[in-house]
Every structure is written in structure tokens, then in C-alpha cells.
């Protein structure tokens, strides 16, 4: 049953993309609603600033609307194309900023958490993991973010990164080993 809903959603998406290519703004608006949160969370994790992530997310969709006529259906979903645009904007964001985004970026506490101590500890661990991820190479950061934060399959990651699926698996393996080393070193220093 769930497979049918997924196939139905993908069929709807294909129809919306085709209508958007034909310059149907309403269809593109529906694609925006479908993918905005996912694109935002990917960018937010990379830049760490809510305001910058909101600006970049809007820029992703503006760029996508301007380039929708050049979009070509591939084996990966439309969102992979959006993530590629997002990745390129994040790279440009860091190239154009003299002062790199602070690692002390806003981390919102979960108000529904019953224990403030656990909330603070979880926030500290997220910050610690984010600092460790930011020590990785850009391609390693991208694989980790797409796989674990966005839940992309390796085939989708390969499409976004324009690499072979096997290469993305190797990058993931190396990135996880580096992350483990970074986290262990940081733990020893504490």
C-alpha cells in the first residue's frame, strides 16, 4: 500500500515538473511546497544560520524556476536537482563570505523535551557533531548531510554529486572513519 502511495506521489511530481517546465507557476508552487522543508534543512545544516538558510532556500527555488526549462528527467528525483542547486549556492556562500559562518550558530531547544538537562546535553552533542562534520572535506560533508540528515539513497547522492554510486559509498566510508577519529580525539581532550 505504501509503495502505491509513493508511486502515486512520484507520478504527481512528474506531472507537476512537466507543467512547471511549460511555465505553469501554480505547478511550480506545489513543487515548492513539496520540497521546501527538505531543501531548507539541508542548507541550514550546512550554513548554521536560520536567516542565511532561508535566503539560500529562496534562491534555490528562484534559480530552479529560472532554469526549469533546462531540467531533464533522470533516474533520480526532482529534489536531487534542487539539492544540486542548493549545494552550489552553499559553496558560493562560503566563497563570498570573508567571515565564515560561526560554529556557535543558533540551535533551538525542543520545548517539548521534559528534561532541560537532557535538552541541553542533546544540543551540545548536535553542536559537537556539527563541528566534527565541518572539519571534513566539502564532498564528505555533503555525503554525510544528504545520507543522514536528508535520508537520500546512494543513487540519489551520486546524482546530486555527479559521481558514480560506488564513489559516494567510498566517500561515505572515509568520512565516517574521519568523523569517528575526530570525535574520539575531542572526547580525549574533554
C-alpha positions in Angstrom: 0.0 0.0 0.0 2.8 2.4 0.9 4.5 1.6 -2.4 1.4 2.6 -4.3 1.3 6.0 -2.4 5.0 6.6 -3.2 4.4 5.7 -6.9 1.4 8.0 -7.0 3.3 10.8 -5.4 6.2 10.4 -7.9 3.7 10.4 -10.7 2.1 13.6 -9.4 5.6 15.1 -9.1 6.5 14.1 -12.7 3.3 15.8 -13.9 4.0 18.9 -11.8 7.5 19.1 -13.1 6.3 18.9 -16.7 3.7 21.6 -16.1 6.4 23.8 -14.5 8.6 23.3 -17.5 5.7 24.6 -19.5 5.9 27.7 -17.2 2.9 26.8 -15.0 3.6 28.9 -11.9 0.9 27.0 -9.8 2.6 23.7 -10.6 6.0 25.1 -9.6 4.4 26.4 -6.4 3.2 22.9 -5.5 6.7 21.6 -6.1 8.0 24.4 -3.8 5.6 23.2 -1.1 6.6 19.6 -1.5 10.3 20.2 -1.3 10.9 23.5 0.6 11.4 22.0 4.1 13.8 19.3 2.8 15.9 21.9 0.9 15.9 24.3 3.9 17.0 21.7 6.4 19.9 20.6 4.1 21.1 24.2 3.7 20.5 25.1 7.3 22.7 22.2 8.4 25.5 23.4 6.1 25.4 27.1 7.0 24.1 27.0 10.6 22.2 30.3 10.3 18.4 30.3 10.0 18.4 33.7 8.2 21.1 32.6 5.7 19.4 29.2 5.2 16.0 30.9 4.5 17.7 33.3 2.0 19.6 30.5 0.2 16.5 28.3 0.1 14.5 31.0 -1.6 17.4 31.4 -4.0 17.4 27.7 -4.8 13.8 27.9 -5.9 14.3 31.2 -7.8 17.2 29.6 -9.7 15.2 26.4 -10.2 12.2 28.4 -11.7 14.6 30.4 -14.0 16.3 27.1 -15.1 13.3 24.8 -15.1 13.3 24.7 -18.9 16.7 23.1 -18.8 15.7 20.4 -16.3 15.9 16.9 -17.7 14.3 13.9 -16.1 16.9 11.4 -14.9 16.8 8.3 -12.7 17.0 10.5 -9.6 14.0 12.5 -8.3 13.5 16.3 -8.9 14.6 17.0 -5.4 18.1 15.8 -6.3 18.2 18.6 -8.9 17.1 21.1 -6.2 19.8 19.8 -3.8 22.4 20.2 -6.5 21.4 23.9 -6.9 21.4 24.2 -3.1 24.9 22.7 -2.8 26.2 25.1 -5.4 24.7 28.1 -3.6 26.2 26.9 -0.3 29.6 26.7 -1.9 29.2 30.2 -3.4 28.0 31.4 0.0 31.2 30.3 1.7 33.4 31.6 -1.2 31.8 35.1 -1.0 31.9 35.4 2.8 35.0 36.8 4.4 34.0 35.6 7.8 32.9 32.0 7.7 29.7 31.2 9.5 30.2 30.8 13.2 30.1 27.4 14.7 28.1 28.9 17.5 25.0 29.2 15.2 21.6 29.2 16.7 20.5 25.9 18.0 16.9 25.9 19.1 15.9 23.8 22.1 13.0 21.5 21.8 10.3 23.0 24.1 8.5 19.6 24.3 11.6 18.0 26.0 10.6 17.0 29.5 14.1 17.5 31.0 16.1 20.7 30.4 19.3 18.9 31.2 18.7 16.3 28.5 17.8 19.1 26.1 21.0 20.9 26.8 23.0 17.7 26.5 21.4 16.9 23.2 22.1 20.4 21.9 25.7 20.0 23.0 26.0 16.7 21.1 24.5 18.2 18.0 27.0 21.1 18.2 29.8 18.7 18.7 28.8 16.6 15.8 28.3 19.6 13.6 31.8 20.9 14.5 33.2 17.5 13.6 31.4 17.4 10.3 32.7 20.8 9.4 36.2 19.5 9.7 35.6 17.1 6.8 36.2 17.9 3.2 33.3 19.5 1.3 32.4 16.3 -0.6 32.5 14.3 2.7 30.2 16.9 4.4 27.8 16.7 1.5 27.6 12.9 1.5 27.1 12.8 5.3 24.4 15.5 5.2 22.5 14.0 2.3 22.6 10.5 3.6 21.9 11.0 7.3 20.1 14.4 7.5 18.1 14.1 4.3 17.8 10.3 4.0 18.9 10.1 0.4 19.7 6.8 -1.1 23.3 6.4 -2.5 21.9 6.5 -6.1 20.3 9.9 -5.3 23.5 11.2 -3.6 25.5 10.1 -6.7 23.1 12.0 -8.9 23.4 15.2 -6.8 27.2 15.0 -6.6 27.6 13.9 -10.3 29.7 10.9 -9.2 29.3 7.1 -9.5 27.3 5.4 -6.7 30.4 3.4 -5.7 32.4 6.6 -5.3 29.8 8.1 -3.0 29.9 4.9 -0.9 33.7 5.2 -0.6 33.5 8.9 0.3 30.9 7.9 3.0 33.1 5.2 4.4 36.1 7.5 4.6 34.0 10.4 6.0 32.6 8.1 8.8 36.1 6.9 9.7 37.3 10.5 9.9 34.3 11.5 12.0 35.0 8.7 14.4 38.6 9.8 14.8 37.6 13.5 15.2 35.0 12.6 17.8 37.4 10.3 19.7 40.1 13.0 19.8 37.7 15.5 21.0 36.5 13.1 23.7 40.0 12.6 24.9 40.6 16.3 25.2 37.5 16.8 27.3 
